[in-house]
Amino acid sequence: MALTKLTTYQNNTLSFTALLQDSAGTAINITGATLVVTVYNGSTIVETETITSHTTPLSGISTCTFTYTETALWPDALLGYELQWTLASGSRYSFTGNIEVIKDKYWQT
């Protein structure tokens, strides 16, 4: 699974859909799976979300959402992110990508 570079502004909700497929492009059933999404800046973890309730598990689809209160604390930088799936069978799949965080110059604390 190739991960798309995501872009968000600080203080905005970031939501994206993840699809787990095998090498032939067939969806992998994620019923009972855990998806951990970790956002990091270098070696520092910025945010982690654990997802166990999936959008369409039989089709390998899950949705991750970081709230505006979470992204408000993210630095304006190019951050990394990792998706780590652990299936009910114990099989694991990991993928990495980037999130560009842009300073929201109109947001005031």
N, C-alpha and C positions, 0 to 999 in steps of 0.2 A: 504494500500500500504506500503510495507516494503521498506525502503530506504537503498540502498547500501552505504557502506563507500566508499567515493571517495578519490583518492590520486592524488596530483599534485605537481609539483615543482614550486617554486617562479619563476616568469617571464616566465611561460608557459601559453598557452591558455587552459582553462578548459571548456569543453563542455560536456553536458550530456542530455539525453532524459528522460522526465518524462511522465508516463502513468497513467492516472486517471481511476480507475475501481471501480465498486461497490463491495459489499461483495461476490457476486456470480462470480466475475471475468469478468463481462461484462463492456466494455468500456463506459465511460460517455461522452456524447457529450459536448465539451467545447467551442462550437461556442459562441462568445460573452463573454467568461470568461476572468478573469484577473488572472494571476499567478504572485505572488510576491515571489521571492527567496531572503532570507536574510541569510547572512553569519555572524556569530558572534564569538567573543572570550570572553568567560564568559558572562558578561552582556553588552559588548561593541559591537555595530554593526560595522562590518568591510566593508561590501559591500551589496548593495541591487540592484536587477534587477527586473523590472516590465515588464511582457510579456503579450501582448494582441493579437499578431499575432502568431497563433499556427501552428505547422508543419502539423498535420492532425487532425483538430478539431473534426470531426465526429467519429474518433477512439480514442479520448481522449489523443492525443499525442502532446507534446510541447517540445521544445528544449531550453535550457538555455546555454548561453556562457558568460564566464568571460574572458576578453582579457588578454594578457600577461602584459599589462601595469597595469591592475587592480591587478593581482596576485603578481606582483613584490612588491607591498606594503603590502601584507599579511605577518603576522609573521610565522616563521617556528614553527608550533604547530598543535595540534589536535583542529580544529575549529568545531563549530556546524553549521548546516544549517537547515533552515525551508522552506518548500514549503507551501504556502497558496493559495489555489484556491478559487476564488469567482465566482460562476456561474452566468449567466444572470438572473436566477431565484432568486438569493440572497443566495442560499445555499453555505456553506463554508466547506472546507476540509483542514486540516492542518496535516503535517507530518514533522518529524525531523530526522536528521541523522548527520554524521560526515564527515569532509574533513580533511585528513592528508596533511599538507603542508610541503614539504621538502625543505630545503635551497638548492638553486642551487649554488654550490660552484664554478662553471665555469662562471657564469654570472658576468659581471663587469658593474658598472654604469659609 
